[in-house]
Amino acid sequence: MSTNCKVIGHIEQPLSPGDEVQPTFDISSWLGTDEISGTPVYSATDERGVDVTATVLTLAKHTNTTTVLKPWIKGGATRNKQYTVKMVPTTLHAEKQAFYIKYSFREIV
C-alpha cells in the first residue's frame, strides 16, 4: 500500500459565507484500471493547520463514483482565511492518495 499527495485544484474566486460549491475531480488517470472503494475521507484545515472540517465541509453531501471525487464545500466563517480541503480515497487494491483543493474566504461587509 502507498500514500502520495497531490494538489489538484484551486477555487479561484473567494467564497462568501453563504456560498456552497461541489467541484468534480476525475481521478481516473491516477486510478488506471483500479477504482475508488467505499467513501473517501474528507477533511479541511486553515492556513495555520487548524481543523475546520465542520465549518467548511458538509460531510453528508459529499458524493463520489468509482473514478470521481465530489466534495461539498462551504464558504467558511472567518474573514480573510485560506482553506485546504483534503480528499483521501482508498482503492480496491488498497492504494491511497491525498488530493487537495485550496481556496480563500473573503467575507463581504
N, C-alpha and C positions, 0 to 999 in steps of 0.2 A: 504494500500500500504506500502511496506517496501523497504529499500535500504540497501544492505550489500556490503562488499568489499572482494575481494579475489585475491591473486596473483596466476596466473595460468601458467605463462611461463617466461622463460629466453632464450634469444638468446645467446648461449654460446660463439660463435666466434665474436670478434669485427667486426663491419661493416666498410667499407670504403666509400668514397664519392659517388661512382657510384653504390653501392650495393642497390638492391631492393629485398625485400622478402615479401611473403604473407603467413604467418603461418595460419594454420587451427585449430580452437578451438571448439571442440564439447562440448557444454554446456548442453546436453540433460539430464545428471544426475541431474543438478540443476533445470532444467525446469520441470522434471517429465512429467505430461500429458499436461502441458502448452506449448506455442510456442512463439517465438520471433514475435513481432508485429511491422511492419514497419522497418525503418532504425535505427540501433543503433547509438549512439553518440560516436564519436571517438575524442580523444584529446591526446596531449603529452606535457610533461614537462621535463626540465633538472634537474640535481641534486640539483639546487638551487630553484626549483619550478617555474622557468620562462617558460612561454608558448612557445613551439617550434613546435606547431602543423603544421604550414605552412612549416617548414624546414624538418620535418621527416615523415610526412604522405602525401599521395596522396589521398585526400578525394574522388575524382571521381572514384578511382579504388577499394575502399572497396567493399566487397560483403558479403552477408550473406544468410542463408536459415532460415527455421523456427527453427533450432536447432544448427546452426554453425555460428561462427564469423570468418571473414577473412579480417583483416586489411591489408592495403598496406603500408609497412614500408620502408623508405629510410635511407641510412647511416647517414646523418647528415652533418654538415658544420664546426664544431669547434673541434679541436683536443682534445683527452682525455676527452670526455664528457660521462656522463651516462644519458640515457634517460628512461623514463617510459611512456608507451602508455596505456591510459585508454580507456576501451570499456564499454559502458553502454547500454545494451539492455533493452527494455521495453516489457513485455509480454502481451498476450491477456487479462490476468487478472490484468493488471496494476502493476505488480511486477517489481522491478528494482534491478539490482545488478551490481556493478562495478567489472570488471575483468581487470587485469594488466599484461603487458609484460615489462620486464626490459632488457636493452641491453646497450652495450658500443660502442662508436665510436672512432676508433683509426686511424687517417689519417696516411698513409704510405708515408714517404718523402724520 
